[in-house]
Amino acid sequence: MTRLELQLTKAERVQERGGSIPRLLAPVRAWRRPPLVAAGLAAAALVGVVALTHGGGDQDKVVARPPVVVARTWLFPTRDDTCTSACNVSDPFVGLASGFGSAWIAGLQDREVVRVGLDSRQVQARVPAGKAATDVLASESAVWVVVNPAEHSSTLMRIDPARNRVTARIPVDRVSVWPKLLGDDDGIWVLGEAQALRIDPRRGTVTGHITWNFGSGAFARAWGLAGDDLWARAEDGRLLRFDARTGARKGEATSPPGPASLAVLSDGGVVVAGEDGTLSRIDTATGRARWTTAPPERSVPTEQGSGRIDRAVAIAGGTAWVLFQNATRASEQLTAVDLATGKPVTGARMKDYGGAWLKAIGGELWYVAPQGYAVVVRP
């Protein structure tokens, strides 16, 4: 499916320049709507309405409004690039961080971190990073990317945003085939299925270690961080909470089982998003769900899972957003849920099958599409 989408994406760009592509599009018209030209994309890419919250005294009041796709930024170096070797194991772009007026996205195929301006939505710089980048993090003083040059070793790399250059390399043990990053200038966690390492970014040394110890053959598959709460979740639904400074275990909770993404709430607790778009808000005090809600339209996952769920849930004020694949319609579904009640506000069907790394940035939502785009949605 991903390879076919990549072919269609390239064909769309050819069509926009006046090329002829009926033979390429014919086999897939049975399941995919005809490509949208650039002039009509912003108005028609989303269907229905979604919601964000207003600030001020009504911070938690959810207000419905029609959304608009305001940008689809091509991330490859040239207009004719497509994914080749990187797509054999993953999507060509992974991770999404925001900081220093930009979005930062790691590219596997070209071994670089792509910097995209939040205002211009244009590629501003390409920073050579290294082999097999798997996540990006923006702290107060720098941008960090984890690369994995060897079977048993990873490297945490510091990018100076003022110069768009790598200025430090911190070697660490490889905790996962696909390590993730969470943290800030006080400490960066490199996260894996069985363990995690805490790095002091100023000294470049390992200052903490956690072994998850889920037991029963279960491993951590999703993580979240807010304040001093670091959460890890196994696919059997169990959640463990740790002190993000010391690594000490603080508590545990339960959520519906199955593959999921999670977002930690600043006032405590966590929102868990299942791969079919089902959302659950878990309370820290009780360790159980305050509410669980399914989207109005959801997809039944296949036996292998319906697709990517990397950071597929984001919090914006009093609203939780979830991005999940609708395998039946071969599209992506974006749903907004009221955090206080768990009530679905509304939803929108997206054209990007397999989008992930959803992030609320300012008043917009950004995500990475496997075809090679950064997609910006403005509610």
C-alpha positions as CSV (number, residue, x, y, z in Angstrom):
1,M,0.0,0.0,0.0
2,T,2.8,2.4,0.9
3,R,4.7,1.8,-2.3
4,L,1.5,2.4,-4.3
5,E,0.8,5.6,-2.5
6,L,4.4,6.7,-3.3
7,Q,3.8,6.0,-7.0
8,L,0.5,8.0,-6.9
9,T,2.2,10.9,-5.1
10,K,4.8,11.1,-7.8
11,A,2.2,10.9,-10.5
12,E,0.2,13.8,-8.9
13,R,3.3,16.0,-9.1
14,V,3.7,15.1,-12.7
15,Q,0.1,15.9,-13.4
16,E,0.4,19.3,-11.7
17,R,3.2,20.1,-14.1
18,G,1.0,19.1,-17.1
19,G,2.0,15.4,-17.4
20,S,-0.4,12.6,-18.4
21,I,-0.9,9.7,-16.0
22,P,-4.2,7.9,-16.8
23,R,-2.5,4.6,-17.2
24,L,-1.0,4.8,-13.7
25,L,-4.2,5.9,-11.9
26,A,-6.5,3.4,-13.6
27,P,-5.8,0.4,-11.5
28,V,-6.5,2.1,-8.2
29,R,-9.6,4.2,-9.0
30,A,-11.7,1.4,-7.5
31,W,-10.4,2.2,-4.0
32,R,-8.9,5.7,-4.2
33,R,-10.5,9.0,-5.1
34,P,-8.9,10.8,-8.1
35,P,-6.0,12.9,-7.1
36,L,-6.7,16.5,-6.1
37,V,-4.8,19.2,-7.9
38,A,-3.0,21.7,-5.8
39,A,-5.6,24.5,-6.3
40,G,-8.4,22.5,-4.7
41,L,-6.4,20.6,-2.1
42,A,-6.7,23.0,0.9
43,A,-10.5,23.3,0.6
44,A,-11.4,19.6,-0.1
45,A,-8.8,17.5,1.7
46,L,-10.8,17.2,4.8
47,V,-14.5,16.3,5.2
48,G,-16.6,17.3,8.1
49,V,-15.5,19.5,11.0
50,V,-13.0,19.0,13.8
51,A,-12.4,21.0,17.0
52,L,-9.8,22.9,19.0
53,T,-10.3,24.8,22.3
54,H,-10.4,28.5,22.8
55,G,-8.0,30.0,25.3
56,G,-8.7,32.3,28.2
57,G,-11.6,31.6,30.6
58,D,-13.1,29.0,28.2
59,Q,-9.9,27.0,27.8
60,D,-11.8,23.7,28.1
61,K,-14.7,24.7,25.9
62,V,-14.7,22.7,22.7
63,V,-15.8,24.7,19.6
64,A,-16.5,22.9,16.3
65,R,-15.2,24.6,13.2
66,P,-14.3,23.4,9.7
67,P,-10.6,22.4,9.3
68,V,-8.3,23.1,6.3
69,V,-5.2,21.4,5.1
70,V,-3.0,24.5,4.8
71,A,0.3,22.8,3.6
72,R,1.7,19.6,2.3
73,T,5.5,20.1,2.3
74,W,7.6,17.8,0.2
75,L,10.5,16.5,2.3
76,F,12.7,14.8,-0.2
77,P,15.6,16.8,-1.6
78,T,14.2,16.9,-5.2
79,R,10.7,16.9,-6.7
80,D,11.2,13.5,-8.4
81,D,12.6,11.6,-5.4
82,T,10.8,8.6,-4.1
83,C,11.5,6.2,-1.3
84,T,13.8,3.3,-2.3
85,S,15.9,1.5,0.2
86,A,14.4,3.1,3.3
87,C,10.9,1.7,2.4
88,N,12.2,-1.8,2.6
89,V,12.2,-1.5,6.4
90,S,10.1,1.6,7.3
91,D,8.8,4.9,6.1
92,P,11.3,7.3,4.6
93,F,10.7,10.0,7.3
94,V,10.2,9.4,11.1
95,G,9.8,11.6,14.2
96,L,8.5,15.1,14.5
97,A,9.7,17.7,16.9
98,S,9.0,21.5,17.1
99,G,11.3,24.2,18.4
100,F,13.2,27.3,17.3
101,G,10.4,28.3,14.9
102,S,10.6,25.1,13.0
103,A,9.5,21.5,12.7
104,W,12.3,18.9,12.6
105,I,11.8,15.5,10.9
106,A,14.4,12.7,10.4
107,G,14.9,11.2,7.0
108,L,16.2,7.6,6.8
109,Q,16.9,7.4,3.1
110,D,19.1,10.5,2.9
111,R,20.4,10.3,6.5
112,E,19.5,13.8,7.4
113,V,17.2,15.9,9.6
114,V,14.9,18.1,7.6
115,R,14.0,21.5,9.1
116,V,10.7,23.0,8.0
117,G,9.7,26.6,8.9
118,L,6.5,26.8,11.0
119,D,5.4,30.0,9.2
120,S,6.8,29.5,5.7
121,R,6.1,25.7,5.7
122,Q,9.1,25.4,3.5
123,V,12.3,23.3,4.0
124,Q,14.9,25.7,5.5
125,A,17.8,23.3,6.0
126,R,19.0,19.7,5.8
127,V,21.3,18.6,8.5
128,P,23.4,15.4,7.9
129,A,22.7,13.1,10.8
130,G,23.8,9.5,10.1
131,K,22.5,6.1,9.6
132,A,19.1,4.8,10.7
133,A,17.6,7.8,12.6
134,T,14.6,6.8,14.6
135,D,13.4,9.8,16.5
136,V,13.8,13.6,17.0
137,L,13.5,15.7,20.1
138,A,13.7,19.5,20.6
139,S,14.8,20.8,24.0
140,E,15.1,24.3,25.2
141,S,18.7,24.7,23.8
142,A,19.1,22.2,21.0
143,V,17.6,19.6,18.7
144,W,18.5,15.9,19.3
145,V,18.3,12.9,17.0
146,V,19.1,9.3,17.8
147,V,20.8,7.3,15.1
148,N,21.7,3.6,15.1
149,P,24.9,2.9,13.2
150,A,25.5,-0.6,14.5
151,E,23.7,-3.6,15.9
152,H,24.6,-2.9,19.6
153,S,25.2,0.9,19.6
154,S,23.3,4.1,19.1
155,T,24.4,7.7,19.0
156,L,22.5,10.7,20.5
157,M,23.4,13.7,18.3
158,R,23.0,17.3,19.2
159,I,22.1,19.8,16.5
160,D,22.7,23.5,17.0
161,P,19.7,25.2,15.5
162,A,21.6,28.5,15.1
163,R,24.1,26.9,12.7
164,N,22.1,23.8,11.5
165,R,25.1,21.6,12.4
166,V,25.7,18.6,14.5
167,T,27.8,19.8,17.5
168,A,28.0,16.8,19.8
169,R,27.8,13.0,19.5
170,I,27.0,10.9,22.6
171,P,27.5,7.1,22.2
172,V,25.0,5.0,24.1
173,D,24.1,1.3,24.3
174,R,21.4,0.4,21.8
175,V,18.2,-0.2,23.9
176,S,16.0,-1.0,20.9
177,V,15.9,-1.6,17.2
178,W,13.8,1.5,17.1
179,P,14.7,3.7,20.1
180,K,12.5,6.8,21.0
181,L,13.4,10.1,22.7
182,L,11.7,12.0,25.4
183,G,13.0,14.7,27.8
184,D,14.5,18.2,28.0
185,D,17.7,19.9,28.9
186,D,17.7,18.4,32.4
187,G,17.6,14.8,31.0
188,I,16.9,13.0,27.8
189,W,15.5,9.4,27.9
190,V,16.5,7.0,25.2
191,L,13.6,4.4,25.3
192,G,13.4,0.8,24.3
193,E,11.1,-2.2,24.7
194,A,12.9,-3.6,27.7
195,Q,14.8,-0.7,29.2
196,A,15.6,3.0,29.0
197,L,18.7,5.2,29.6
198,R,18.7,8.7,31.0
199,I,21.3,11.0,29.4
200,D,22.7,14.2,30.9
201,P,22.8,16.3,27.7
202,R,25.2,18.8,29.2
203,R,27.9,16.3,30.3
204,G,27.0,13.7,27.7
205,T,26.9,10.9,30.3
206,V,24.4,8.2,31.3
207,T,22.8,9.2,34.6
208,G,19.9,6.8,35.0
209,H,18.6,3.4,33.9
210,I,15.2,1.8,34.0
211,T,14.3,-1.9,33.3
212,W,10.6,-2.0,32.7
213,N,10.0,-5.5,34.2
214,F,6.5,-6.0,32.8
215,G,7.0,-9.7,33.1
216,S,4.9,-12.4,31.4
217,G,6.8,-11.8,28.1
218,A,5.4,-8.3,27.8
219,F,7.5,-5.3,26.6
220,A,7.0,-1.6,26.5
221,R,5.7,-0.4,23.1
222,A,4.6,3.2,23.8
223,W,5.9,6.0,26.1
224,G,4.9,9.4,27.3
225,L,6.3,12.2,29.4
226,A,4.9,15.3,31.1
227,G,6.5,17.1,34.1
228,D,8.0,14.4,36.3
229,D,5.9,11.6,35.1
230,L,7.4,9.1,32.6
231,W,4.9,6.4,31.5
232,A,5.6,3.1,29.7
233,R,2.9,0.9,28.2
234,A,2.8,-2.7,27.2
235,E,0.5,-4.1,24.6
236,D,-1.4,-6.1,27.2
237,G,-2.7,-2.7,28.4
238,R,-0.5,-2.4,31.5
239,L,0.9,1.1,32.3
240,L,3.9,1.8,34.6
241,R,4.7,5.3,35.9
242,F,8.2,6.4,36.8
243,D,9.9,9.5,38.2
244,A,11.4,11.2,35.1
245,R,14.3,12.6,37.2
246,T,15.3,9.5,39.2
247,G,13.8,6.6,37.4
248,A,12.0,5.4,40.5
249,R,8.8,3.6,40.0
250,K,5.8,5.6,41.2
251,G,2.7,3.6,40.2
252,E,0.8,1.5,37.7
253,A,-2.5,1.6,35.8
254,T,-4.5,-0.4,33.3
255,S,-5.9,0.4,29.8
256,P,-7.7,-1.6,27.1
257,P,-5.2,-4.1,25.6
258,G,-3.8,-4.0,22.1
259,P,-1.3,-1.8,20.2
260,A,-1.7,1.8,21.2
261,S,-0.1,5.3,21.4
262,L,-0.3,7.5,24.4
263,A,-0.1,11.2,25.5
264,V,0.6,12.2,29.1
265,L,-1.6,15.0,30.5
266,S,0.0,17.9,32.3
267,D,-2.5,17.6,35.2
268,G,-1.9,13.9,35.7
269,G,-3.0,10.8,33.9
270,V,-2.7,9.7,30.3
271,V,-4.8,9.3,27.1
272,V,-4.3,6.0,25.4
273,A,-5.2,5.7,21.6
274,G,-5.8,2.2,20.2
275,E,-4.9,1.4,16.6
276,D,-8.7,1.5,15.7
277,G,-9.0,5.0,17.1
278,T,-10.6,4.1,20.5
279,L,-9.5,6.6,23.2
280,S,-9.3,6.0,26.9
281,R,-8.4,8.6,29.6
282,I,-6.6,6.9,32.5
283,D,-6.5,8.6,35.9
284,T,-3.3,8.6,37.9
285,A,-5.1,8.3,41.3
286,T,-7.2,5.3,40.5
287,G,-5.1,3.7,37.8
288,R,-8.2,3.0,35.7
289,A,-10.1,4.5,32.8
290,R,-12.3,7.6,33.5
291,W,-13.9,7.1,30.1
292,T,-13.4,5.1,27.0
293,T,-14.8,6.1,23.6
294,A,-14.8,4.8,20.1
295,P,-14.8,7.2,17.1
296,P,-18.0,7.4,15.1
297,E,-16.3,5.6,12.2
298,R,-13.5,3.2,12.9
299,S,-11.6,0.4,11.2
300,V,-11.3,-3.2,12.4
301,P,-7.6,-3.9,12.6
302,T,-6.2,-6.8,10.6
303,E,-4.5,-9.7,12.4
304,Q,-1.1,-7.9,11.9
305,G,-2.5,-4.5,12.9
306,S,-3.9,-1.8,10.6
307,G,-0.7,0.3,10.4
308,R,1.5,2.8,12.1
309,I,0.5,4.1,15.5
310,D,3.7,6.1,16.3
311,R,2.5,9.0,18.5
312,A,-0.9,9.0,16.9
313,V,-2.5,11.0,19.7
314,A,-2.0,14.7,20.6
315,I,-3.4,17.0,23.3
316,A,-4.5,20.6,22.5
317,G,-6.1,22.3,25.5
318,G,-9.3,20.4,26.4
319,T,-9.2,18.3,23.3
320,A,-7.6,15.0,22.4
321,W,-6.8,14.3,18.8
322,V,-6.3,10.8,17.4
323,L,-5.0,9.9,13.9
324,F,-5.7,6.4,12.8
325,Q,-5.9,4.3,9.7
326,N,-9.3,3.3,8.2
327,A,-8.3,0.2,6.4
328,T,-11.7,-0.3,4.9
329,R,-11.6,3.1,3.1
330,A,-7.8,3.1,2.6
331,S,-7.6,6.5,4.2
332,E,-6.6,8.2,7.5
333,Q,-9.2,9.3,10.1
334,L,-8.7,12.4,12.3
335,T,-11.0,12.5,15.3
336,A,-11.4,15.1,18.1
337,V,-12.6,14.1,21.6
338,D,-13.5,16.3,24.6
339,L,-11.0,15.5,27.3
340,A,-13.5,16.2,30.1
341,T,-16.3,13.9,28.9
342,G,-14.8,11.6,26.3
343,K,-17.4,12.7,23.8
344,P,-16.3,12.6,20.2
345,V,-16.6,16.1,18.8
346,T,-16.4,15.3,15.1
347,G,-14.0,13.6,12.6
348,A,-12.4,14.1,9.3
349,R,-11.2,11.7,6.6
350,M,-7.6,12.4,5.4
351,K,-6.0,11.3,2.1
352,D,-2.8,10.2,3.7
353,Y,-2.8,6.4,4.4
354,G,-0.3,5.7,7.2
355,G,0.2,9.2,8.7
356,A,1.8,9.4,12.1
357,W,3.8,11.5,14.5
358,L,0.8,13.7,15.2
359,K,1.8,16.9,17.1
360,A,-0.1,20.0,18.1
361,I,2.0,23.0,17.3
362,G,0.6,26.4,18.1
363,G,-3.0,26.4,16.8
364,E,-2.2,23.8,14.1
365,L,-1.8,20.0,13.9
366,W,1.2,18.6,12.1
367,Y,1.9,15.0,11.1
368,V,4.2,13.0,8.7
369,A,2.8,11.1,5.8
370,P,4.7,8.1,4.5
371,Q,4.5,9.4,0.9
372,G,7.1,12.0,1.9
373,Y,5.1,15.0,3.1
374,A,4.8,17.0,6.3
375,V,1.1,17.8,6.5
376,V,-0.3,20.8,8.3
377,V,-4.0,21.0,9.4
378,R,-5.5,24.2,10.7
379,P,-8.9,23.8,12.5
